Amino acid sequence: MSKAQSKPEVEKPEIEEVEDDQLNRAIEELRGVLSEEEKRPSAGGAAAAAGNSSVIFGIPVEVQIVLGSTEMPVSELMALQKGSTVALDRRIGEPVDVVVNGRRIARGEITVLESDPSRFGIRLTEIVAATKSA
């Protein structure tokens, strides 16, 4: 059991390090672009804004669609087997949350893709209003 628990802990920091490196590179690239913009005259502002947005749009983010959650004792968790059913705190038809980097940004409903009926997606029904963090 200790091998199964230690393996994800070994792999996870490597994944986080890669993601952190990518984010740090993107931040440094953004800083470089912004410092170059400060040195340039203000002419051509629209073209400069388009260049800056391509840097920002390239920053990777983690997107999760949360169908629901539950709490259970460790004993129930350890008793789960293939085919086990876990009851979630949401009902069929209730909206799911769209979470980006740990923050809920929208809600939506599950839908089948018209282009590929073997896959599903999310149709956004509500965008969460931005709130200032204190």
C-alpha positions as CSV (number, residue, x, y, z in Angstrom):
1,M,0.0,0.0,0.0
2,S,2.8,2.4,0.7
3,K,4.2,1.9,-2.8
4,A,0.9,2.9,-4.3
5,Q,0.7,6.0,-2.1
6,S,4.3,7.1,-2.6
7,K,4.2,6.8,-6.4
8,P,1.7,9.6,-7.1
9,E,3.6,11.8,-4.6
10,V,6.8,11.3,-6.6
11,E,5.2,12.0,-10.0
12,K,3.1,15.0,-8.9
13,P,6.0,17.3,-8.0
14,E,7.6,16.5,-11.4
15,I,4.3,17.5,-13.2
16,E,4.0,20.6,-11.0
17,E,7.6,21.6,-11.7
18,V,7.0,21.3,-15.5
19,E,3.8,23.4,-15.2
20,D,5.6,25.9,-12.9
21,D,8.5,26.1,-15.4
22,Q,6.0,26.8,-18.3
23,L,4.2,29.4,-16.3
24,N,7.5,31.1,-15.2
25,R,8.7,31.2,-18.9
26,A,5.4,32.7,-20.0
27,I,5.6,35.3,-17.2
28,E,9.1,36.2,-18.1
29,E,8.1,36.5,-21.8
30,L,5.2,38.7,-20.8
31,R,7.6,40.9,-18.7
32,G,9.9,41.2,-21.6
33,V,7.2,42.2,-24.0
34,L,5.8,44.7,-21.5
35,S,9.2,46.3,-20.8
36,E,9.7,46.6,-24.6
37,E,6.3,48.3,-24.9
38,E,7.2,50.8,-22.2
39,K,10.4,51.8,-24.2
40,R,8.5,52.3,-27.5
41,P,6.6,55.5,-28.5
42,S,2.8,55.2,-28.1
43,A,2.2,55.2,-31.9
44,G,0.7,51.9,-33.2
45,G,-1.1,51.0,-30.0
46,A,-3.5,48.6,-31.6
47,A,-0.8,46.5,-33.2
48,A,1.1,46.5,-29.9
49,A,-2.0,45.4,-28.0
50,A,-2.5,42.5,-30.4
51,G,1.1,41.4,-29.9
52,N,0.7,41.4,-26.1
53,S,-2.5,39.5,-26.2
54,S,-0.9,36.6,-28.1
55,V,1.6,36.2,-25.2
56,I,-1.2,36.2,-22.6
57,F,-3.4,33.9,-24.6
58,G,-0.5,31.4,-24.7
59,I,-0.4,31.0,-20.9
60,P,-1.6,27.5,-20.0
61,V,-4.4,27.2,-17.4
62,E,-6.1,24.2,-15.8
63,V,-9.8,23.8,-16.7
64,Q,-12.0,21.5,-14.7
65,I,-15.7,20.6,-15.1
66,V,-17.0,19.7,-11.7
67,L,-20.0,17.3,-11.9
68,G,-20.3,17.1,-8.2
69,S,-18.6,16.0,-5.0
70,T,-19.1,13.9,-1.9
71,E,-17.5,13.2,1.4
72,M,-17.0,9.7,2.7
73,P,-14.9,8.0,5.4
74,V,-11.6,6.4,4.4
75,S,-13.1,3.0,5.0
76,E,-15.8,3.5,2.4
77,L,-13.2,4.9,0.0
78,M,-10.9,1.9,0.4
79,A,-13.9,-0.4,-0.1
80,L,-14.6,1.0,-3.6
81,Q,-14.2,-1.5,-6.5
82,K,-14.7,-1.5,-10.2
83,G,-18.4,-1.0,-10.8
84,S,-19.0,0.8,-7.5
85,T,-21.3,3.8,-7.6
86,V,-20.5,7.0,-5.7
87,A,-23.4,9.4,-5.1
88,L,-22.6,13.0,-5.7
89,D,-24.2,16.1,-4.2
90,R,-25.9,17.1,-7.4
91,R,-28.9,15.8,-9.3
92,I,-29.3,15.0,-13.0
93,G,-30.0,18.2,-14.9
94,E,-28.4,20.5,-12.3
95,P,-25.7,22.8,-13.7
96,V,-22.0,21.8,-13.5
97,D,-19.2,24.2,-12.4
98,V,-16.5,25.3,-14.8
99,V,-13.3,25.9,-12.7
100,V,-10.1,27.5,-14.0
101,N,-7.0,27.3,-11.8
102,G,-9.2,26.6,-8.7
103,R,-11.7,29.4,-9.2
104,R,-15.2,28.9,-10.5
105,I,-15.8,31.1,-13.5
106,A,-19.0,29.7,-15.0
107,R,-21.8,27.2,-14.8
108,G,-23.2,25.1,-17.6
109,E,-25.1,22.1,-18.7
110,I,-23.8,18.8,-20.1
111,T,-24.4,18.4,-23.8
112,V,-23.6,15.8,-26.5
113,L,-21.4,17.2,-29.3
114,E,-23.2,17.4,-32.6
115,S,-19.9,16.7,-34.5
116,D,-19.1,13.5,-32.5
117,P,-22.0,11.9,-30.6
118,S,-19.6,9.7,-28.7
119,R,-18.3,12.8,-26.8
120,F,-19.9,15.3,-24.6
121,G,-19.2,18.9,-23.7
122,I,-20.5,21.8,-21.6
123,R,-22.9,24.5,-22.8
124,L,-22.2,27.6,-20.7
125,T,-25.4,29.0,-19.1
126,E,-23.9,31.5,-16.6
127,I,-20.7,33.4,-16.3
128,V,-19.8,34.1,-12.7
129,A,-19.3,37.8,-12.0
130,A,-15.7,38.7,-11.2
131,T,-15.2,39.6,-7.6
132,K,-12.3,41.5,-6.1
133,S,-10.2,39.4,-3.8
134,A,-9.2,41.3,-0.7
